[in-house]
Amino acid sequence: MTSTRVSFIAASAAAALWALKGLAIGSAGGLGESPFEGPFFLTGLASFVIASVALGVAVLPRRAVPVRALAGLGVVVAGFAVAAGIDTLVSSIVPPDADRHWAYTEVNLWVVAAALLAITLRLHRAGSDRVPAAAVPVA
């Protein structure tokens, strides 16, 4: 299995899990009302981190393992920075208060998951990572 495939599968899982989290919140009546909110968030977060690391590894095929590991870490940090930036932007447009709809709190997760999925889908379709993940030597 290639790292682009791992990234695509994990990004798909993150997007699906965070969408399910939104459905759980909406059907329960708001943030903090659903018992499924936490598990969907945490499993989505784990999938997001796996997808991000695999994406970072995929964009630098045939490089040294430390370089690929740093690229994976860089994509994770960039993903969290983008999510924080989106949250800041949304909060500046719609200030957080008691009347703010719960979806404004979740939009950063949805946008980041959709962007990660789009990037990994593009890489997966391009077939840019032809080296199987199991064939990469570990230092």
C-alpha positions in Angstrom: 0.0 0.0 0.0 1.4 3.4 -1.0 1.5 6.4 1.3 -0.9 8.2 -1.1 -3.4 5.5 -0.7 -3.0 5.5 3.1 -3.5 9.3 3.1 -6.6 9.0 0.8 -8.2 6.4 3.0 -7.4 8.2 6.3 -8.6 11.6 4.8 -11.8 10.0 3.7 -12.3 8.6 7.2 -11.6 12.0 8.8 -14.1 13.7 6.5 -16.8 11.1 7.1 -16.2 11.0 10.9 -16.4 14.7 11.3 -19.5 14.8 9.1 -21.0 12.2 11.4 -20.0 14.4 14.4 -21.9 17.2 12.8 -25.0 15.0 12.3 -24.7 13.8 15.9 -24.6 17.4 17.2 -27.4 18.5 15.0 -29.7 15.6 15.9 -29.0 16.0 19.6 -29.8 19.7 19.6 -26.4 21.4 19.9 -22.8 21.2 21.1 -22.3 19.0 24.1 -25.6 17.2 23.8 -24.6 14.1 22.0 -22.6 11.2 23.5 -21.1 10.5 20.1 -19.6 13.9 19.7 -16.3 13.1 21.5 -15.7 9.7 19.9 -16.4 11.0 16.4 -14.1 13.9 17.0 -11.2 11.9 18.4 -11.3 9.2 15.7 -11.6 11.9 13.1 -8.6 13.7 14.6 -6.6 10.4 14.6 -7.5 9.9 10.9 -6.6 13.5 10.1 -3.2 13.1 11.7 -2.5 9.8 9.9 -3.7 11.3 6.5 -1.5 14.4 7.0 1.6 12.4 7.9 1.1 10.1 5.0 0.5 13.0 2.7 3.8 14.6 3.8 5.6 11.3 3.2 3.9 10.9 -0.2 5.0 14.3 -1.6 8.7 13.4 -1.1 9.2 10.0 -2.6 12.7 8.6 -2.6 14.0 11.0 -0.1 15.7 10.1 3.2 13.5 8.9 6.0 14.2 11.9 8.3 13.2 14.3 5.5 10.0 12.5 4.8 9.2 12.4 8.5 9.7 16.1 8.8 7.5 16.6 5.8 4.8 14.6 7.5 5.1 16.6 10.6 5.0 19.8 8.6 1.7 18.8 7.0 0.2 18.1 10.4 1.3 21.5 11.7 0.1 23.2 8.6 -3.3 21.5 8.9 -3.7 22.6 12.5 -2.6 26.1 11.6 -5.2 26.3 8.7 -7.9 25.0 11.1 -7.0 27.6 13.7 -7.0 30.3 11.0 -10.4 29.4 9.8 -11.7 29.4 13.3 -10.3 32.8 13.9 -11.8 34.1 10.7 -15.2 32.7 11.5 -15.0 34.1 15.0 -14.2 37.5 13.6 -17.2 37.4 11.3 -19.7 35.7 13.7 -18.6 36.4 17.3 -18.9 33.5 19.7 -21.8 34.0 22.0 -24.9 32.1 23.2 -26.8 32.8 20.0 -24.2 31.5 17.6 -25.2 28.4 15.7 -23.0 25.3 16.5 -22.1 24.9 12.8 -19.8 27.9 13.0 -17.8 26.1 15.6 -17.4 23.0 13.4 -16.8 24.7 10.0 -13.0 24.6 10.5 -13.0 20.8 10.8 -15.1 20.4 7.7 -13.1 22.8 5.5 -9.7 21.2 6.6 -11.1 17.7 6.1 -12.4 18.6 2.6 -9.2 20.3 1.6 -7.1 17.3 2.8 -9.3 14.9 1.0 -9.1 16.9 -2.2 -5.3 17.1 -2.1 -4.9 13.4 -1.3 -7.4 12.5 -4.1 -5.5 14.6 -6.5 -2.2 13.0 -5.5 -3.8 9.5 -5.5 -5.1 10.0 -9.0 -1.8 11.4 -10.2 0.0 8.3 -8.9 2.9 10.5 -7.8 3.9 8.0 -5.0 4.9 4.9 -6.8 7.0 3.5 -3.9 5.1 1.1 -1.7 5.1 2.3 1.9 6.4 -1.1 3.1 9.4 -0.8 0.7 10.7 2.4 2.3 13.7 1.6 4.5 13.4 2.7 8.1 16.5 4.3 9.6 
